[in-house]
């Protein structure tokens, strides 16, 4: 069951990433995205592009930011102890942080 939930979260985050890219809100590697699943944080890999992002493009860390995968996370790693489960950061004119449960 937990694996199914993780797959659904990844699918939703990829949809958001691709949608932002297609609408010109994120270009090249100017943005990064992350989400929490259980006791892990999944964050887009360094240099990833929202338009071509796939599920293999996520680095995995524990809640303290310690790496749990060989994939390097993007430089922007937001550490938060609140109840947010999803962060999206754009380094562009349209800088936003979204909250997604």
HUZI-V564102 format. One record per residue. N is the residue number from 1. RES is the residue in one letter. PSI is psi in whole degrees, 0 to 359 (999 if undefined). NEAR is the number of other C-alpha atoms within 10 Angstrom. D_CENTER is the distance of its C-alpha to the mean C-alpha in whole Angstrom. Layout:
# HUZI-V564102
n=<N	N>
res=<RES	RES>
psi=<PSI	PSI>
near=<NEAR	NEAR>
d_center=<D_CENTER	D_CENTER>
This chain:
# HUZI-V564102
n=<1	2	3	4	5	6	7	8	9	10	11	12	13	14	15	16	17	18	19	20	21	22	23	24	25	26	27	28	29	30	31	32	33	34	35	36	37	38	39	40	41	42	43	44	45	46	47	48	49	50	51	52	53	54	55	56	57	58	59	60	61	62	63	64	65	66	67	68	69	70	71	72	73	74	75	76	77	78	79	80	81	82	83	84	85	86	87	88	89	90	91	92	93	94	95	96	97	98	99	100	101>
res=<X	X	X	X	X	X	X	X	X	X	X	X	X	X	X	X	X	X	X	X	X	X	X	X	X	X	X	X	X	X	X	X	X	X	X	X	X	X	X	X	X	X	X	X	X	X	X	X	X	X	X	X	X	X	X	X	X	X	X	X	X	X	X	X	X	X	X	X	X	X	X	X	X	X	X	X	X	X	X	X	X	X	X	X	X	X	X	X	X	X	X	X	X	X	X	X	X	X	X	X	X>
psi=<315	323	322	318	317	314	321	321	315	316	317	317	321	321	314	313	310	321	315	320	312	330	5	16	344	128	151	227	36	359	161	161	146	160	158	138	116	238	27	152	130	122	141	144	156	130	6	155	131	329	335	9	138	171	336	353	21	128	153	131	165	183	346	4	8	130	139	5	170	348	132	130	160	162	332	99	106	117	129	139	8	193	9	149	353	131	140	132	128	130	68	186	325	66	123	155	127	148	124	124	999>
near=<5	9	9	9	11	14	12	12	18	20	14	12	23	20	15	15	23	19	15	17	18	13	9	10	18	25	17	12	16	15	25	25	27	24	23	22	16	11	9	17	25	24	27	29	22	18	16	20	21	28	19	12	17	17	13	10	21	25	21	25	21	14	16	12	14	11	16	14	12	9	17	18	25	19	12	15	18	14	10	11	8	6	10	13	17	20	20	22	19	18	14	12	8	10	12	12	12	12	12	13	10>
d_center=<21	18	17	18	16	13	13	14	10	9	11	10	7	8	11	10	8	12	14	13	14	17	18	18	15	13	15	15	12	13	9	6	3	2	5	9	11	15	15	12	9	6	4	5	8	11	12	10	11	10	13	13	10	11	10	12	9	7	9	10	12	14	14	16	14	16	15	15	15	16	13	12	9	9	12	10	9	10	13	14	17	17	16	13	10	7	7	6	9	11	14	17	19	17	15	13	11	11	12	11	13>
